[in-house]
Amino acid sequence: MEFEGKTVLITGAGKGIGRATAKLLAARGASVVALTRTKEDLNSLEREIGCRSIAVDLADADATRRAAIAALPADLLVNNAGTTTLEPFLDVSVEAFDHQYAVNTRAPMIVAQEYARDRVRRGLPGSIVNVSSVASIIGFAEHAGYCASKGALDSLTRVMANELGRHGIRVNAVNPTVTLTAMAVKAWSDPTKSSGMLSRIPLGRFADPDHVAEAIAYLLSDRSGMVNGITMPVDGGFLVT
C-alpha cells in the first residue's frame, strides 16, 4: 500500500496503459483522478476502482487546462494519454500531425504546468511520469507525427526535470516498445510488420500494459527518490540490438 493517502492524476486512464496504471495504483492505496475523452470508459473505471473522473478532449488546449485545474489537488501525475495516425511521410497531413502534437506533447505540458504550479504554490514536492515511446528514438515508417511528438515529449521531460526538480518535483518518462493496447493492435496487426519488430526484441514479445504500469509506479514512488530526468525503456531489450 505504498500509495496510501496519495492522489494520482492520470490522463488517458480509460484504456490500455492508463487503465492498467489506474488499477495498479488504486490496488496499492492511491485515490485516482482519471482524465480521458470517452465517458463510457470513465464510467466503467469508476465502477471498477472507485475513482473520480473528468471527461475531456485533450486535443483542446483550453478544455485540457480547465480539466487539469478541476482535477487538483493531486500528489502525483501520470501523463499517459496518446494518439497516433498512420501515414506515409509523403502523405502526412497537417491536421493529423498537429492533432498528434496536441495530444501527445502539448496536453502533457498543460496538465503538468497546472499540477506543478499547485505543488510549488503549496511548497510541496511531487513526481510526474510522462508516457513516451521507443518511437521517440526510432524512425518507424508511417509514424512521422507520432515519432516527432514523442521525441518532443522526451525533450520536454528533460526540461521539466531541470526546472521543476529545483522545486522538489521529479519528472521522468517511460518509453515502452509496442504495448498490446487497442492503439497498438491497430498499428501492428499486420504480421509482416510485427514480425520484423519482434525479431529485434531479445525477449521475443511485445509489452503488456501491466509491465509499463509497474515501471510508472516505480518512478512515481519514493523508491526512485533520486531518479530525475530519465527516459526509461520498457522494451525487452529492443534498443540494445
N, C-alpha and C positions, 0 to 999 in steps of 0.2 A: 504493500500500500504506500509506495514511495511518493505518490502524488496526492495523498490525502490532504484536504484543505486547500488545494490549488485549483484555480480555474484556468482552463486551457481554451483558447480561441483557435478554432480550426476552420480554414477555408476549404471549400471543395469536400466537405465532410460527408456528402451524400452517397458517394460511391468509391470503389477502389481503395487506393492508399489512404485517402482521407477517412473513409468509413472504418477501415481496419485500425487506423490510429485512434480514432474516437473510441472505438470499442476497447482497445487495449488500455488506453489511459483511464477510461472510466472503470475498468476492472481493477486498476491499481489505485483507485481512490479519487481521481480527478472529477471535478464538475466541468462538463464540456459545454461550450457555446459553439454551435455549428452554423457556419455560413455556407450556403450553396444556392444554385439557381432554381432547382426543382423542388417545389414544396412537397410533393409526394415523397421524395427521398427523405426530406427532413421529418415528415410526419412518422415515417416508419422508424427512423433513427430515434426519435423521441420515445416511441413506444418501446424500443429495444433497450436504451440505456438511460432514459430519463433526462436528456439534455435540454438545454434551451436552444432555440433555433431562430435564424433570421434568413428569409429568402431574399436573394439579391443577385442581380446580373452584374458580375464583376467586370464586364466589358464597359460598364457605365461608370465613369470615374466619380461623378457626384454621388450616385447611389452607393458606390463602394465606400466612400468616406462616411456617409451618413450611417451605413450599416456598421462600419468599424467603431464609430463613436457609440452607437447604441449597444454594441456588444461589450463595452468596457464597464467596469474594470476587469482585467484578466492578468493572471500571474505569468502566463506563458503563451506563446504564439506559434502556430504552425501554418505557414503559407503554402498550402498544398494545391489549391485549385489550378488546373491547367487545361489547355485545349490544343488540338492540332488539326491541320488541314493538309492533306497530301496533294502536292502539286509538283510536277517537274519544274526546275528552276526557270526555264524559259516561259512557263505559263503562270508563274506566281502572280496572283492579283494583289493589287494594293490593299483591297478590302480585307482579304484573308490575312495578309501579312500584318496589317495594323491590328486586326482582331486578336491575333496570337500575341502580339506585344502587349496589348491592353490587358489581357487576362494573365499571361504568363510572367510579365515583368512589371507593368505599371500598377496592377492591383496589389501585388505584394509590397511594393513601395508605399502605396497609400495606407494600407492596413498597418504596416509596420510603423509608419510615421505616427499614426494616432495612438497605437499601443505604446510606443516609446515616449511620446510626449506625456502621456498619462503617468508612466513609470518615473520619468525624470521629474515631473512636477511634484510627485509624492515622495521623491527621494528613495525609490525602491529599485533593487536590481531586477534582472529579468533574463529570459532566454528566448531566442527566436530560431526556428528551423525553417529554412526555405527548401521546398522540394524541387530540385532541379532534375538533371538527367545526364547520362553519359553523352547525350546528343549535344551538350554544351561544348564537348571536346571533339567529337567525331562528326564529320560531314556526311550524314546519311542522305542518300538520294531521296528526292521528293519531300524532304523535311526542311526546306530552306527557312521558312518562317519559324518553325519550331526550334531548330538548332540555334538560329540567331537570337531568339527570345530567351532561351535557356543559357546561352553564353552571356547575355546581358545580365541575367539573374545572378550568375556566379560572380560577375564583376560587382554588381550591386551588393551582394553578400559581403564581399571583402571591404567595400567602403563602409557599409553599416557596421561591420565588426570593428573597424578602426575608430569610427566616430562614437558609436554607442557603447563600445567597450569601456570608454573613459567614464561612462556613467554606470558601469556595473552591469550592462546588458550584453550578454554574449549572443553572437549571431553566427550560425553555421548553416551549411547546406548538405543535403544528401543527394547523391547522383546515381539513381538506380539504372541498371540495364533495363531491357524490356521487362515490364512487370505485368502480370496477367490480369489486367483490368479490362473493362469494356473498351476503353480507348485503344489499348494496346492490341487487343484482338482485332479491332478494325484495321490497324496499321500493319499487323504482322500475320494475318490469316493465310497469306499465300505461302505454301510450303517451300516453294523455290526461294522466296525471300527469307523466310525464317530459318531454313537450314543453314544458309550462309552465316547468319548471325550466331546461331547455336554452335557452329563449328569453331567460333572464335572465343567461346566461353569455356574455360577449362573445366568448370563444374558440369558443363553439358546440359544446363537447363536455364530457363528464364526464372525471374524472381517471382515470389508470391507477395501480395500486399503485406502480409504479416512480417516478412523479412524486413521490409522497409520501415514498417511501423516500429519494430524493435530498435532500429538504428535511430529513428526520430526520438523515441523515448529516452535513449541513452544521451543524446545530445541535449535534450531538454533538461535532464536531471542534474542533480548536484554531483553525480559520479563523473561528469565531464567538466567539472568546475574550472579547469584551466585550458579548455579547448575553445578556441575563438577564431573565427575566420577561415575554417577549413571547408573544403568541398569533399565529402566522404563518398567514395564509390561504393555502391551496393550492387556489385556487378559480376560476382562469381569469378573474378579474375580477368574479365574482358579487356581491361586497359593494360594488362601486362603482356598480352600476346602480340 
